[in-house]
Amino acid sequence: MSKVSMNLQDSFLNQVRKENAEIKMVLLDGTTLSGIIKGFDNFTVIVNDHGAQHLVYKHAIAQMIWRRPPGRKDRDFSEGNEARKGEGFNRMDLSQVKIDTPPRQDSRPS
């Protein structure tokens, strides 16, 4: 018997599905869905959003944010992270991040 290996994406989706954890899904066009993962396959994810089921193609998903169930402690989101306690979804403050961009060069011929 060969051992079946699951990729990172499927491991994440399976964990969220088993825990009935609420997720927030942002699609490439900016649309946001919130709900519970009911199932998935190689190309699609089914999200139950307050009784409505959405079939979403995986290639259309920009990001998924997992709402951790109450009372669950995780190494990254437990003690020492006072700013995050009481928030529903796990957030990252990027307001202080500075991105260095090279100066724009004019591409017009001289």
N, C-alpha and C positions, 0 to 999 in steps of 0.2 A: 504494500500500500504506500502510495506517495503522500507526503504531507502537503495539504493545501495551504498555500500562503496567501494572505490577504494584504492588499496594499494599504497604505496609510489612509487614503480617502475612504475606502470601504470600512476600515477599522473604526474610523471616526463616526461614520454614518451608522454603523451597527451599534456602537456604544450608545449614541444618542437615542437611537430607536429603542434599544432595550430598556433604557432608563426613563423613557417617555419624557425626556427633557425638552423644554421649550427652546426653539432655535429662532434666530432672526436671520433671514436669507436675503442678501442683496444681489440683484441680478445685474448683468452688464449694462442694461439700459437705465439703471437707477431704481427700478421697482423694488420695493421691500415687501417681503412676506414674513409673517411670524406664525409659528405653529409647531406641530409635532410631526416628526418623520414617521410615516407609516410603513414605508418600504422603499427599496431602491434596487436597481440592477446596474448593468454596465454603463448605461447611457442616461438613465432618468432617476428622479427622486420624486416620491409622492409625499406631499406635505398636507396635513390636515389643519386647516385654519378656521376655527370656530364652526365646524360642521361642513365647510366647503373643502373639497379635495382638489389640490393643484398638482398636475403632472408637469414637472420642470425638467428640461434637458440639462444635464450636468455641465455641458459646455457653455450654457447661458449664465451660470452662477459665478459671480465675482467673489463673494465671501459668505461664510456662514459663521454666526456668532452663537455660541452655546450658552444658554442660561443654566447655571449650575443649580441643582435642586437644593432647597433650604437644608441647612445642617451639614452639608457635605464640606469637608475640609480637603483642601488640595495644597500641595507644597507651595505653589505660586500664589495662591489666593487666601492664605490663612493669616497667621500672626505677622505683624510688621507691615501690614498693608492697610492701615487705618482708613485711608482715603477710599478704598474700594468696599469697605464693609457697608452693607445696607443698599448697595446698588444692585439692580436686577441683572443686567447683562455685564459681562466682563468688559471693561473699557481700558483703553490705553491713551494717555494724554500725550499728544504729539505736538502741542503748541510751542514747546521749547526747542523742537528739532529744527536745525538750520541745514539747508541743502545748498551746497556750493554748485553753482552752475557756471560754465565757462562763458565768457563774453560772446555775444552774438556777432558773427562776422557777416558783413554784407556780401551776398553772392553775386551781385551785379558785376558784369565785366566792365573794366575801365577803358 
